[in-house]
Each structure stands twice: as C-alpha cells, then as structure tokens.
Amino acid sequence: MAFKMLSQKQITEAFSSPFSLPLFFLIIVLIFKFALRKSKPKTNLNELPSPPKLPIIGNLHQLGTLPHHSLRDLSLKYGNMMLLELGQKQTPALVVSSADVAMEIMKNHDIDFGSYGEKWRQKRKICVLELLSVKSVKSFQVIREEEVEEMVNKLREASSNSASVNLSEMLVSTTNNIICKSALGRKCEGEGNVKELARKVMIHLTTFVVGDYFPSLGWIDVFSGKIGEFKDTFRALDDLFDKVIEERLALKKIENDQFKKKGFVDILLQLQEDGMLGFELSNNDIKGILMDMFFGGTDTTSATLEWAISELMRHPSIMKKAQEEVRRVVGHKSKVEEIDINEMPYLKCVVKETLRLRPATPLMSPRETISSVNLKGHYIPKKTMVYVNNWAIQRDPKNWENPEEFMPERFEHSQVDFRGQDFQYIPFGFGRRGCPGMNFGIAMVEYILASLLYWYDWETNSGKQDIDMSEVFGLVVSKKEPLHLKPIAFSF
C-alpha cells in the first residue's frame, strides 16, 4: 500500500541521494513493522484501556518530563488501570492510579507482582530487624544530633551576617552525612568521597539510556561514552566499599574486645562472621545492602525536608503554628532532643501532609508480574511491568478533601497512617516491597525539621512568600529551583 503512494520520480530521487537512501529504507521498515503489529490477532490484553500508541516507541512520547503528572492526566481519561507500551521492546506496562487497585494487589496478588527469592527475603529481613529496626534507629540518635548541630551552627553564622543560604544544598549535605556515618561509621568527605560518588550514581540512574528502550540502538550509549562512565563510577564506589570493609576488619582485629560497632557495615560484618543467617552473606551482598542504604535514604530525605520548608514558607499561619508547638515543647533547652518529638503532634501532621502532597518518590519502584493475574476482572499477563502512581492516589478527590491544598490539619484527628495499610496514602509503598527504611527516614525528617523551626525564623530574599514550586523528575522528585532563605535567629 505504501509503495503505490510514491511515484517513479519520487523513488528515483530518493535513491539518488546518499543521505536519503538510509532514511527511505528506515521508513519502509517502520511501515512494515507497524503493519505486522496491526495484523496480529487481538488478545485479552486489549481488555485494558490504552492510550493511542506510535510505531516502535509505543507510549514513550506521552510520559513527558514529569511522568507522574502525565500518567495521572492519562488515567483521568483512560481509567485507573491502563496499559502502556514503552520503547522498541513493546513491553506491556500496567499503570495503577487507584487506592482500590493498590489494595487488591496487596491483599490478593502481592506475591505475583514481584520476584521474592529466598536470598532476597533474608537480606530484607537483615535490613528490617538488624539495620533499620526502631532500636537500631534510636542507636544512631547521637549521629543525627551531631550533624544537625553542625548545620545549626552554620546557619547561626549566616544569620549573624544577615546572609541568605542555599538550604536545599545544606539539607542534602546533612542527610548524606547522617546516612554515611550511620552506614560506614565515618564522614563522607575525604579520600574517595562517597557522597560525590553516590551523587554521580543517582545522576546515572536517572539518565536516559537509549538501549533500555531500543535494544538494537544500544551501541549509541557505548559510542557516546555513557556506558564507560557508568562503569567507572560503580567501580570507584565498589572499591571504596572494599576499602571500608578492610579497614573495619583490620581495626576489629587490633582492638579485639574493645572494638565498638559504629555503623551498618560493622553489624553486617558481625552477621557474616557469626554465620547464623542460614545462607552465606558475601562481601558483595554487604556492598549491595550498603548501596541500597545510600540510594534509598539520601535524596528522599533531603527532598522531603525541602518540600516541607517550602510549603511552610507559602503558608505562614501553618509555619507559625508549627513553630509555636516546637518552641513550647523544647522550652529553653540548649537543643532539641528526639524525645521531644513525641510531644509535637502538629509537627508530625506537617510531615504527614508533606509526604501526601509532595512524595519524594511519586512512582513506586516498578514491579514485574511473575505469573498471569486476574486483576479486577482484567487479564494481566506474565512479565508485565507494573507502575503504581502514588502521587495520583494521594491527590485523588475520592479519598481526600481539597486534595491539592497543603492542610496538615487533615491528619489531626485521622487514623490514616503511612505504614502501608491505608492505600489512599502510601508514600513508603506497601507489601513486601514497602520501604524498610521508613523509621530511619522519618526520624531524620522530624528531628531536622523541628530543629530548623526551633532555632530560626525564615525569610525569602524578597521578603515575600514567592517560593517556586516547580519540580524536576528523577529517582526522586525535588525542587527545580534550590531553596534560598535567610535564617533569622529566634530570640528566646
């Protein structure tokens, strides 16, 4: 059919140019592939609504620069369960934008929506019970206090000079230092800066890789040097973890009974030595767990704090109410103590509302079905990628009054919590894939936020509440424009 639309003259001209010839054949191949796809018999997969697709790229062009927004808009038109096809592989992707569907997955199909091998379960158990339990989180309280005190002192110096600070940058540095000291027992600075390496990895993981969506064009990533750069960064991080492990083992051998465990790495090495896990915990396993700690907790925590302060700046009455509570509870002590946080219910509401309206990870980590599933009357085949848009779910007017507004008061007399049982509110995910670092992250956010509100009042450079709330999408959604504010020391 396509050949009949071209005249003999057009065909001759196409072959006469060395640049037009490859393009001509590419167009013919695309038309041929598209015709083959159209001729395939329909399957049960078509029972799910799906936005119109383009040849080869499928729905990739519809994701936009803020996929959580684009997918929510598409779901309003095509339903809270819709099917996409992304890239050359045409891998089916199920997008879920409903609390009811999320609950159905958790209650009846959680094991079908992800691969959960025995070793994966054992390593998750280590994280939950040994590294990130309530007891373990409490044991790192001193580290949080030290790093926050250092940040408060830097702000005090800026305040005395009436200077503005890049609060976004300070929050990233503070949270990274807390996680670094908790994981490795030492600061991030110095030789083999793990903070910089972790930042590079985060950038790599959010970089568009042609081969991920168009395998036949994967050579482009190699030719551009992108793959080589990825390998160099991961190799450097791997070498750094090897060095830390060697240092801690050597120190333990020297100090013997006087050796004190300082971080996750020491706990993991002790578990490795004890050999009581029922499986071999290799050094590569330890390095993998440590890497998860960094990438799961650094940017998510700083982004949540950044959004919380931004919303408070835009809502002065909420800011005032939160500050009055914090200052009343802490009184005239020399610092905020973590035990004080339990007496700050409104502060907790502010954190909850930030996690609802501005979740740092608006799309849950993708899952893949390990078997076919009947979900809400729809046939979902094996090897379907599943994306849960918790950003859309947490702004659903069916479940939330005035969902686009920042209203901490909505949680004051509500039992809704973020621990994965209230499916209209799932900032940490749910089920077996729920975030194991929830307690660790919440402890950091609440303590840092309380300290910032206790010690300082805040102003923008213009003196107005003109905070740019534009987003930039990556593994974590953060503010497009860094938060620059003037800290004003509060007079007690």
Secondary structure as GFF3:
##gff-version 3
##sequence-region A 1 492
A	DSSP	three_ten_helix	3	5	.	.	.	ID=ss1
A	DSSP	alpha_helix	8	16	.	.	.	ID=ss2
A	DSSP	alpha_helix	20	39	.	.	.	ID=ss3
A	DSSP	three_ten_helix	44	47	.	.	.	ID=ss4
A	DSSP	three_ten_helix	60	62	.	.	.	ID=ss5
A	DSSP	alpha_helix	67	78	.	.	.	ID=ss6
A	DSSP	beta_strand	81	86	.	.	.	ID=ss7
A	DSSP	beta_strand	91	96	.	.	.	ID=ss8
A	DSSP	alpha_helix	99	109	.	.	.	ID=ss9
A	DSSP	three_ten_helix	110	112	.	.	.	ID=ss10
A	DSSP	alpha_helix	118	126	.	.	.	ID=ss11
A	DSSP	pi_helix	127	131	.	.	.	ID=ss12
A	DSSP	alpha_helix	134	139	.	.	.	ID=ss13
A	DSSP	alpha_helix	141	160	.	.	.	ID=ss14
A	DSSP	beta_strand	165	166	.	.	.	ID=ss15
A	DSSP	alpha_helix	167	184	.	.	.	ID=ss16
A	DSSP	alpha_helix	194	206	.	.	.	ID=ss17
A	DSSP	alpha_helix	210	213	.	.	.	ID=ss18
A	DSSP	three_ten_helix	215	217	.	.	.	ID=ss19
A	DSSP	alpha_helix	219	223	.	.	.	ID=ss20
A	DSSP	alpha_helix	226	255	.	.	.	ID=ss21
A	DSSP	three_ten_helix	256	258	.	.	.	ID=ss22
A	DSSP	alpha_helix	264	274	.	.	.	ID=ss23
A	DSSP	alpha_helix	283	314	.	.	.	ID=ss24
A	DSSP	alpha_helix	316	330	.	.	.	ID=ss25
A	DSSP	three_ten_helix	338	343	.	.	.	ID=ss26
A	DSSP	alpha_helix	345	357	.	.	.	ID=ss27
A	DSSP	beta_strand	367	368	.	.	.	ID=ss28
A	DSSP	beta_strand	373	375	.	.	.	ID=ss29
A	DSSP	beta_strand	378	380	.	.	.	ID=ss30
A	DSSP	beta_strand	385	388	.	.	.	ID=ss31
A	DSSP	alpha_helix	390	393	.	.	.	ID=ss32
A	DSSP	three_ten_helix	408	411	.	.	.	ID=ss33
A	DSSP	three_ten_helix	431	433	.	.	.	ID=ss34
A	DSSP	alpha_helix	438	455	.	.	.	ID=ss35
A	DSSP	beta_strand	456	459	.	.	.	ID=ss36
A	DSSP	beta_strand	471	472	.	.	.	ID=ss37
A	DSSP	beta_strand	478	479	.	.	.	ID=ss38
A	DSSP	beta_strand	484	489	.	.	.	ID=ss39
###
